[in-house]
Amino acid sequence: TGYGDEDVAVESFRSGARDYLKKPFSISELTSKIDFYLALRHADKQRRKNVIHEADAPEGSGPRPPEMTLSQYRKVQLAVRFINDHYKTAISLDDAAREVGVSPAHFSRIFKKAMGLSYQVYLSNRRIAKAQNLLRTSAMSAAEIALTVGFADATGFGRIFKKLTGRTPSEYRNLPKK
């Protein structure tokens, strides 16, 4: 911007800016900053690419569908890993799409093609599977478990739990142990 005051710089950083140049600046200073951030971006892309090459397919992702490109499949694998690592938090389809570097609409299509179910259904299944384990192994209340596995409230958790398992959380907890 054409502003030089500190408040504007602070607000810019809060809005996502990574750096700033104070006017007047030289062309060499500008190109140096641009080169630095392009190299940083390239290194980040390489890091993400290497994570997929080095790791086994994450839990829940099956073989690559033949109609899906390897690049698309790797993005889905990365998204599944992101979901598995962050299901306890309020993650959205937009967050997962941003994590793998594609638009939400494109992400939704490739995720469903690879996984056979939507992002939201996969996330709910993941959370409910973790909740089932906690119901069997802990004394936490259903409300505590709901919050622990990423649901915003116990009511929504109970509704989705019953829809996916056919039982309420308390009915599930009271089933005979295997």
Secondary structure, DSSP 8 states (H G I E B T S, - for coil): -----HHHHHHHHHTT------SS--HHHHHHHHHHHHHHHHHHHHHHHHHHHHS---TT--S--TTS-HHHHHHHHHHHHHHHHHTTS---HHHHHHHHTS-HHHHHHHHHHHHSS-HHHHHHHHHHHHHHHHHHH----HHHHHHHTT-S-HHHHHHHHHHHHSS-HHHHHTS---
